[in-house]
Amino acid sequence: MSAKYMHIGIPVTNKKPGMVYNEGGKFWASNVDDYDYKIEYLKFEEGTSFPEVLHRNPHVAYQVDQLEKYIADADSVICGPMEASETARLAFVWKDGAIIELYEEQA
Protein backbone atom coordinates (compact mmCIF):
# COMPACT_ATOMS: atom_id res chain seq x y z
CA MET A 1 0.00 0.00 0.00
CA SER A 2 1.19 3.51 -0.73
CA ALA A 3 -0.14 6.89 0.49
CA LYS A 4 0.96 10.41 -0.49
CA TYR A 5 -0.03 13.55 1.45
CA MET A 6 -2.37 15.84 -0.53
CA HIS A 7 -3.84 18.49 1.80
CA ILE A 8 -5.50 19.34 5.08
CA GLY A 9 -9.20 20.17 4.83
CA ILE A 10 -10.54 22.82 7.19
CA PRO A 11 -14.27 23.58 7.39
CA VAL A 12 -15.21 27.27 7.60
CA THR A 13 -18.48 29.14 8.06
CA ASN A 14 -17.62 32.06 5.75
CA LYS A 15 -16.44 31.77 2.16
CA LYS A 16 -12.80 32.56 1.45
CA PRO A 17 -11.75 34.46 -1.70
CA GLY A 18 -11.38 32.21 -4.72
CA MET A 19 -13.55 29.37 -3.46
CA VAL A 20 -15.31 27.36 -6.17
CA TYR A 21 -18.81 25.92 -5.78
CA ASN A 22 -19.39 22.21 -6.26
CA GLU A 23 -23.06 22.06 -7.24
CA GLY A 24 -23.36 18.27 -7.02
CA GLY A 25 -21.95 18.19 -3.50
CA LYS A 26 -23.42 21.52 -2.35
CA PHE A 27 -20.18 22.89 -0.92
CA TRP A 28 -17.54 25.53 -1.61
CA ALA A 29 -13.84 24.61 -1.74
CA SER A 30 -10.61 26.55 -2.06
CA ASN A 31 -7.75 25.51 -4.31
CA VAL A 32 -5.10 23.81 -2.15
CA ASP A 33 -2.34 25.33 -4.28
CA ASP A 34 -3.45 28.84 -3.22
CA TYR A 35 -2.03 28.20 0.27
CA ASP A 36 1.56 27.41 1.25
CA TYR A 37 0.52 24.56 3.53
CA LYS A 38 -1.83 22.83 1.05
CA ILE A 39 -5.00 23.91 2.89
CA GLU A 40 -8.42 23.15 1.44
CA TYR A 41 -11.03 25.40 3.04
CA LEU A 42 -14.56 23.95 2.81
CA LYS A 43 -17.92 25.61 3.35
CA PHE A 44 -20.84 23.21 3.26
CA GLU A 45 -24.29 24.40 2.18
CA GLU A 46 -27.71 23.33 3.40
CA GLY A 47 -28.69 20.03 1.80
CA THR A 48 -25.16 18.71 1.21
CA SER A 49 -24.87 14.94 1.30
CA PHE A 50 -21.62 15.12 3.31
CA PRO A 51 -22.09 14.07 6.95
CA GLU A 52 -22.17 16.71 9.69
CA VAL A 53 -18.90 15.47 11.19
CA LEU A 54 -17.09 16.77 8.08
CA HIS A 55 -18.74 20.20 8.47
CA ARG A 56 -17.17 20.66 11.91
CA ASN A 57 -13.83 18.82 11.89
CA PRO A 58 -10.64 19.02 9.84
CA HIS A 59 -9.37 16.12 7.78
CA VAL A 60 -6.08 15.08 6.23
CA ALA A 61 -6.17 13.84 2.63
CA TYR A 62 -3.94 11.21 1.09
CA GLN A 63 -3.74 9.88 -2.44
CA VAL A 64 -3.69 6.10 -2.14
CA ASP A 65 -2.96 3.32 -4.57
CA GLN A 66 -5.62 0.88 -3.33
CA LEU A 67 -8.71 2.57 -1.88
CA GLU A 68 -10.37 -0.63 -0.70
CA LYS A 69 -7.33 -1.76 1.30
CA TYR A 70 -7.15 1.58 3.13
CA ILE A 71 -10.89 1.49 3.80
CA ALA A 72 -10.51 -2.02 5.23
CA ASP A 73 -7.71 -0.76 7.50
CA ALA A 74 -9.79 2.15 8.82
CA ASP A 75 -11.50 2.12 12.21
CA SER A 76 -14.80 3.09 10.53
CA VAL A 77 -16.13 4.65 7.32
CA ILE A 78 -17.69 8.11 7.49
CA CYS A 79 -18.82 8.15 3.85
CA GLY A 80 -17.89 6.64 0.52
CA PRO A 81 -16.43 5.33 -1.54
CA MET A 82 -17.84 7.79 -4.08
CA GLU A 83 -16.92 9.17 -7.47
CA ALA A 84 -14.85 12.36 -7.16
CA SER A 85 -14.58 12.69 -10.95
CA GLU A 86 -14.63 10.47 -14.01
CA THR A 87 -11.15 9.23 -13.07
CA ALA A 88 -11.09 9.33 -9.26
CA ARG A 89 -12.83 7.92 -6.21
CA LEU A 90 -12.68 8.97 -2.58
CA ALA A 91 -13.84 8.04 0.90
CA PHE A 92 -13.68 9.62 4.34
CA VAL A 93 -12.75 7.36 7.24
CA TRP A 94 -11.85 7.45 10.91
CA LYS A 95 -8.34 6.16 11.67
CA ASP A 96 -6.69 6.47 15.08
CA GLY A 97 -9.04 9.31 16.11
CA ALA A 98 -8.48 11.38 12.94
CA ILE A 99 -10.62 11.96 9.88
CA ILE A 100 -8.76 10.84 6.76
CA GLU A 101 -9.77 11.47 3.16
CA LEU A 102 -8.61 8.65 0.91
CA TYR A 103 -8.32 9.58 -2.77
CA GLU A 104 -7.59 7.13 -5.58
CA GLU A 105 -6.92 7.93 -9.24
CA GLN A 106 -8.44 5.28 -11.48
CA ALA A 107 -6.75 3.97 -14.61
Backbone as CSV, one residue per row, in Angstrom:
resi,resn,N_x,N_y,N_z,CA_x,CA_y,CA_z,C_x,C_y,C_z
1,MET,0.859,-1.181,0.000,0.000,0.000,0.000,0.900,1.238,0.000
2,SER,0.412,2.284,-0.641,1.186,3.512,-0.733,0.253,4.714,-0.582
3,ALA,0.649,5.678,0.276,-0.140,6.888,0.494,0.754,8.109,0.365
4,LYS,0.218,9.165,-0.292,0.958,10.406,-0.490,0.096,11.562,0.028
5,TYR,0.684,12.397,0.896,-0.032,13.549,1.448,-0.527,14.460,0.331
6,MET,-1.786,14.911,0.450,-2.367,15.840,-0.527,-2.669,17.207,0.087
7,HIS,-3.446,17.228,1.190,-3.839,18.495,1.801,-4.458,18.262,3.171
8,ILE,-4.668,19.363,3.881,-5.504,19.340,5.080,-6.772,20.091,4.728
9,GLY,-7.916,19.539,5.088,-9.205,20.169,4.828,-9.725,20.806,6.098
10,ILE,-10.064,22.083,6.019,-10.543,22.816,7.185,-11.914,23.413,6.875
11,PRO,-12.954,22.988,7.610,-14.269,23.577,7.386,-14.336,25.005,7.933
12,VAL,-15.020,25.880,7.200,-15.207,27.273,7.603,-16.687,27.628,7.477
13,THR,-17.084,28.696,8.146,-18.478,29.139,8.058,-18.656,30.297,7.091
14,ASN,-17.561,30.955,6.723,-17.616,32.057,5.754,-16.734,31.715,4.564
15,LYS,-17.217,32.048,3.365,-16.443,31.773,2.157,-15.147,32.567,2.151
16,LYS,-14.098,31.925,1.659,-12.800,32.565,1.453,-12.721,33.012,-0.008
17,PRO,-11.914,34.029,-0.297,-11.748,34.462,-1.699,-11.258,33.304,-2.578
18,GLY,-11.819,33.210,-3.759,-11.376,32.213,-4.722,-12.010,30.844,-4.572
19,MET,-12.895,30.673,-3.605,-13.546,29.366,-3.458,-14.425,29.081,-4.678
20,VAL,-14.513,27.812,-5.026,-15.310,27.361,-6.167,-16.450,26.495,-5.637
21,TYR,-17.625,26.668,-6.223,-18.810,25.924,-5.781,-18.909,24.588,-6.499
22,ASN,-19.143,23.532,-5.728,-19.395,22.206,-6.259,-20.894,21.977,-6.149
23,GLU,-21.600,22.134,-7.254,-23.057,22.060,-7.239,-23.571,20.680,-6.844
24,GLY,-22.929,19.631,-7.347,-23.363,18.275,-7.017,-23.237,17.958,-5.540
25,GLY,-22.185,18.458,-4.915,-21.952,18.190,-3.497,-22.475,19.258,-2.569
26,LYS,-22.909,20.390,-3.121,-23.420,21.525,-2.353,-22.407,22.003,-1.310
27,PHE,-21.192,22.316,-1.790,-20.179,22.889,-0.919,-19.249,23.784,-1.733
28,TRP,-18.557,24.656,-1.035,-17.537,25.533,-1.608,-16.188,24.991,-1.190
29,ALA,-15.182,25.081,-2.067,-13.836,24.609,-1.737,-12.794,25.558,-2.321
30,SER,-11.736,25.766,-1.556,-10.609,26.554,-2.057,-9.660,25.642,-2.820
31,ASN,-8.785,26.240,-3.593,-7.747,25.505,-4.309,-6.580,25.314,-3.351
32,VAL,-6.174,24.078,-3.114,-5.100,23.810,-2.150,-3.791,24.474,-2.551
33,ASP,-3.591,24.713,-3.825,-2.341,25.331,-4.276,-2.302,26.848,-4.030
34,ASP,-3.423,27.418,-3.569,-3.447,28.836,-3.223,-2.824,29.108,-1.859
35,TYR,-2.538,28.058,-1.100,-2.027,28.201,0.266,-0.727,27.417,0.427
36,ASP,0.245,28.027,1.085,1.563,27.412,1.253,1.512,26.029,1.893
37,TYR,0.560,25.814,2.781,0.524,24.560,3.533,-0.479,23.556,2.976
38,LYS,-0.887,23.746,1.702,-1.832,22.827,1.050,-3.132,22.714,1.861
39,ILE,-3.742,23.866,2.135,-5.000,23.909,2.887,-6.166,23.951,1.917
40,GLU,-7.161,23.115,2.178,-8.418,23.146,1.441,-9.479,23.646,2.420
41,TYR,-9.941,24.882,2.223,-11.030,25.395,3.037,-12.341,24.926,2.420
42,LEU,-13.270,24.493,3.261,-14.555,23.951,2.812,-15.695,24.659,3.524
43,LYS,-16.694,25.057,2.767,-17.916,25.611,3.345,-19.082,24.804,2.787
44,PHE,-19.728,24.070,3.665,-20.841,23.208,3.260,-22.146,23.993,3.292
45,GLU,-22.989,23.748,2.297,-24.287,24.404,2.185,-25.393,23.488,2.700
46,GLU,-26.528,24.081,2.992,-27.714,23.328,3.401,-28.043,22.293,2.326
47,GLY,-28.320,21.075,2.741,-28.689,20.028,1.798,-27.529,19.223,1.242
48,THR,-26.296,19.513,1.672,-25.161,18.713,1.209,-25.313,17.277,1.692
49,SER,-24.792,16.353,0.919,-24.866,14.943,1.298,-23.716,14.543,2.233
50,PHE,-22.751,15.449,2.439,-21.623,15.122,3.305,-22.062,15.159,4.766
51,PRO,-21.680,14.155,5.554,-22.092,14.072,6.953,-21.640,15.271,7.787
52,GLU,-22.413,15.573,8.806,-22.169,16.715,9.688,-20.774,16.701,10.299
53,VAL,-20.235,15.543,10.581,-18.902,15.468,11.193,-17.854,16.142,10.311
54,LEU,-18.033,16.118,8.993,-17.093,16.769,8.080,-17.284,18.288,8.046
55,HIS,-18.463,18.768,8.441,-18.743,20.201,8.475,-18.033,20.878,9.644
56,ARG,-17.662,20.092,10.655,-17.170,20.655,11.915,-15.731,20.280,12.266
57,ASN,-15.151,19.342,11.532,-13.832,18.822,11.894,-12.891,18.815,10.696
58,PRO,-11.614,19.089,10.931,-10.637,19.020,9.844,-10.349,17.582,9.441
59,HIS,-9.801,17.431,8.254,-9.372,16.115,7.785,-8.020,16.251,7.099
60,VAL,-7.326,15.141,6.983,-6.081,15.079,6.228,-6.324,14.167,5.040
61,ALA,-5.916,14.607,3.856,-6.168,13.843,2.630,-4.885,13.204,2.110
62,TYR,-5.041,11.959,1.674,-3.937,11.210,1.088,-4.382,10.599,-0.227
63,GLN,-3.521,10.636,-1.213,-3.741,9.881,-2.437,-3.216,8.480,-2.179
64,VAL,-4.060,7.487,-2.423,-3.691,6.096,-2.141,-3.733,5.271,-3.410
65,ASP,-3.008,4.173,-3.386,-2.955,3.318,-4.567,-4.059,2.271,-4.582
66,GLN,-4.598,1.918,-3.411,-5.625,0.879,-3.331,-6.684,1.299,-2.310
67,LEU,-7.688,2.016,-2.758,-8.708,2.570,-1.884,-9.324,1.528,-0.957
68,GLU,-9.694,0.384,-1.503,-10.375,-0.632,-0.699,-9.503,-1.141,0.455
69,LYS,-8.221,-1.287,0.232,-7.330,-1.763,1.298,-7.237,-0.738,2.424
70,TYR,-7.189,0.546,2.085,-7.146,1.578,3.125,-8.480,1.678,3.860
71,ILE,-9.575,1.505,3.149,-10.887,1.492,3.800,-10.962,0.320,4.773
72,ALA,-10.488,-0.840,4.356,-10.512,-2.021,5.226,-9.655,-1.820,6.472
73,ASP,-8.603,-1.017,6.375,-7.706,-0.759,7.495,-8.241,0.325,8.433
74,ALA,-9.252,1.062,8.013,-9.795,2.155,8.820,-10.555,1.624,10.031
75,ASP,-10.699,2.482,11.043,-11.501,2.121,12.210,-12.986,2.104,11.853
76,SER,-13.423,3.066,11.033,-14.798,3.088,10.526,-14.861,4.009,9.312
77,VAL,-15.916,3.844,8.528,-16.128,4.646,7.323,-17.130,5.747,7.636
78,ILE,-16.779,6.982,7.318,-17.692,8.109,7.488,-18.611,8.197,6.278
79,CYS,-18.029,8.184,5.081,-18.821,8.154,3.854,-17.950,7.697,2.695
80,GLY,-18.606,7.128,1.692,-17.894,6.644,0.517,-17.751,5.140,0.552
81,PRO,-17.075,4.612,-0.451,-16.429,5.331,-1.542,-17.445,5.962,-2.496
82,MET,-17.003,7.048,-3.142,-17.836,7.792,-4.081,-16.971,8.300,-5.224
83,GLU,-17.630,8.626,-6.312,-16.923,9.169,-7.466,-16.561,10.621,-7.182
84,ALA,-15.292,10.972,-7.301,-14.851,12.359,-7.163,-14.827,13.032,-8.534
85,SER,-14.587,12.234,-9.556,-14.576,12.693,-10.946,-14.703,11.452,-11.812
86,GLU,-14.562,11.628,-13.111,-14.629,10.470,-14.009,-13.441,9.534,-13.812
87,THR,-12.372,10.033,-13.217,-11.153,9.232,-13.075,-10.686,9.063,-11.630
88,ALA,-11.527,9.429,-10.659,-11.088,9.331,-9.264,-12.243,8.966,-8.339
89,ARG,-11.876,8.274,-7.264,-12.827,7.924,-6.207,-12.259,8.381,-4.875
90,LEU,-13.160,8.601,-3.905,-12.684,8.973,-2.582,-13.597,8.427,-1.506
91,ALA,-13.074,8.432,-0.288,-13.837,8.043,0.896,-13.278,8.813,2.079
92,PHE,-14.116,9.031,3.080,-13.683,9.621,4.340,-13.818,8.561,5.412
93,VAL,-12.773,8.399,6.210,-12.754,7.359,7.241,-12.221,7.937,8.550
94,TRP,-12.502,7.210,9.625,-11.845,7.452,10.909,-10.682,6.487,11.014
95,LYS,-9.518,6.992,11.421,-8.345,6.157,11.669,-7.577,6.765,12.833
96,ASP,-7.440,6.022,13.904,-6.690,6.475,15.082,-7.152,7.843,15.580
97,GLY,-8.476,8.076,15.578,-9.039,9.313,16.106,-9.003,10.494,15.157
98,ALA,-8.563,10.294,13.925,-8.478,11.376,12.940,-9.364,11.065,11.743
99,ILE,-9.862,12.126,11.117,-10.619,11.964,9.876,-9.621,12.012,8.722
100,ILE,-9.660,10.973,7.903,-8.756,10.838,6.764,-9.588,10.785,5.484
101,GLU,-9.204,11.586,4.499,-9.773,11.466,3.156,-8.835,10.590,2.348
102,LEU,-9.377,9.556,1.764,-8.615,8.650,0.905,-9.035,8.936,-0.528
103,TYR,-8.073,9.183,-1.390,-8.316,9.582,-2.767,-7.548,8.654,-3.691
104,GLU,-8.242,8.067,-4.656,-7.593,7.128,-5.584,-7.872,7.542,-7.022
105,GLU,-6.806,7.708,-7.789,-6.923,7.928,-9.240,-7.188,6.580,-9.879
106,GLN,-8.140,6.528,-10.798,-8.444,5.281,-11.479,-7.804,5.273,-12.859
107,ALA,-7.393,4.118,-13.279,-6.753,3.975,-14.605,-7.767,3.980,-15.708
